[in-house]
Amino acid sequence: MAKLTILEFPDPRLRTVARAVRPDEIDDAFRAHLDAMFETMYEAPGIGLAASQVDDHRRYMVIDVSEDKNERRVFINPQIVAKTGAQVYQEGCLSVPGIYADVTRADTITVQGLDEYGRAFELECDGLLAVCVQHEMDHLDGKLFVDYLSPLKRDMVKRKLEKQRRADAA
């Protein structure tokens, strides 16, 4: 399947709050689209990709934090039902290429959702997986990791990306 286009900051579509995926939408075509999302994420390269980042404003995301890219995880209509602790992690984002910043998030979370077949699950996550789940869920709520930065730093990021795009276009 063809690689999908990843929206980049400050594209206003990244600020769209995603709607829930209906059970009747979880079919073979949807699963093929999930495969395309994994392909896009791996090629980028990244460890997580929310539907909002590929201009599909439904609540689902794909994640694989394994070294050898063999632990594909699908989260449909995810909800964090518990959070504990705090950790600071230097995050990057496929929608904000080349930019990294320290973000404080919960250290351990419990997330509920549906898998690619519409089956309910609950998963306790910590470390990098917990950070990634929280990061991708922010996308589904129209939020980006740069929103955790000061307005001055966020403006600097915006200018840097615009300069980079102009250089790439030249």
N, C-alpha and C positions, 0 to 999 in steps of 0.2 A: 504494500500500500504506500501511496505517496506520503512523503514527509509533510507534516503540517506546519503552518506559519505561526511562529510565536510572536505575540504582541509585545511591544517594548514600551517602557516608561518614556514619556508621560502619556501614552495613548489613553484617552478617556474611557475606552471600553474596559480597561483593567479595573475601573472603579465600579463596575456593574455588580450588584449583589445577585448571586446565582439563585435560581429557583430549584426546588426539589426535583429529583428524577422520579417520574411516575413508574410504577411497577411494569406497565405495559411497554415502556421504552427500553427495558432491559431484554434485548433480543440479540440475534446473531449479528445484525448490522451494528448494534451498539458495541458488541464485543470486538468486532473488526475495527471499529473506531478506537477502542482501547488499545488494540495492537499498534495502531498508527501512532497513538500517543506515546506508548513505550518506545517505539522506533525513533520518534522525534526526540524524546528525552535522552535516550542513549546517544544519539548522534550529536546532540548539542554541545558537550555532554552535560548531563545533569543527573540528579538523584530523585527528583520529584517534579511533577507537572500537573497543574490544576487545569480543569476544563476552561476556566475563564481566560487562561493564558493563550489558548488557541481559539478564542472568540466563540466558545460554546458556553453559554451562561446557565448551565445546569450544575448541580452540586455533586461533582465527582472528581477524583484525582487518582493519579498513579504514582507509585513510589517504589524505588528499589535502592536501598542503601548498601547492598552487598558489594564486595570488591569485584566479584566475578559476574555480576549482573544476572543472577539466577534466583533472586527472591522477589519476584514481581508481586506487588500488593496493590489491590484496587480497593478504593474506599468510595462507596456511593452513599450520598446523604449522610456524611459523617457528622458525629456529634461528640464533643469531649464531655464526658460525664464526671470526671475527677481529675484534679491537678494537685501535685505536691512539689515542694522544693523549687529551686531556681538554678538555672545555669546560664552562663554567658557563652555564646557561641558565635564565631565569626561566620556570618551568612553571606551568601551570594544568591543571585537569582537569574534565571534564564531571561526574564523580562527586563532585567537591569544589568546587561552584560558588562563584565569587567569591573564591577563595583562590589566591594566587600565591606561589611561593618559588623561590629559587635552588637548583638541583640540579646536581651535577657528574656528567657522563656521558662516555663515550668520544666522541671527536671524529669518528672514522671507524670504520664497522663494515662487515662483510660478512655479509649475511643470506641464508640459503637457505630455501626454502619451496615451496609450491605456489600456483598462481594459481587463479582461480575455475573453471577447467576441469580442475583436477587436474594441470596441467603443471608440472614442476619448473623452478625458476629460481634464480639467484644474483644478488644485487644489492649493489654497493658503495654505501654511503650516507655522506654527511657533513652537517655543519650541522644545520639544522632537521629534515630527514628522518631523520637518525641519531638525534636526540633523540626524535623522535616514535616511531620503531620501538622504541627501548629502553623508553620510557614505556609503550607499549601492551603490549609483551611482559611488563613487570612485572605488568600486570593479569592476564595469563594465568597468572602464577605466584602470584596472590593477594596481590600487593604494590601499594601505592599510593605516589604521590610524597610524601605526608605522612610516610611511613616514613623518609624521608631527613632529616626534621626532628628536633629534640630532643624528648624526651617532653613538656617544658613547652610548646613551640610546638604540638605535635600536640594536646595537651589544649585549648589556646586555640582552635585551629581547630575542634575538636569542639564546644566551647561556643558559638562564634560561629555555626556552622551550625545548632545546635539552637535558638538564639535567633531566627535568621532564619526557621526553619520555623514556630516558634510565632507570629511576627509575620505570616507569610504565611497561617496558618490562621485568624487572628483576623478 
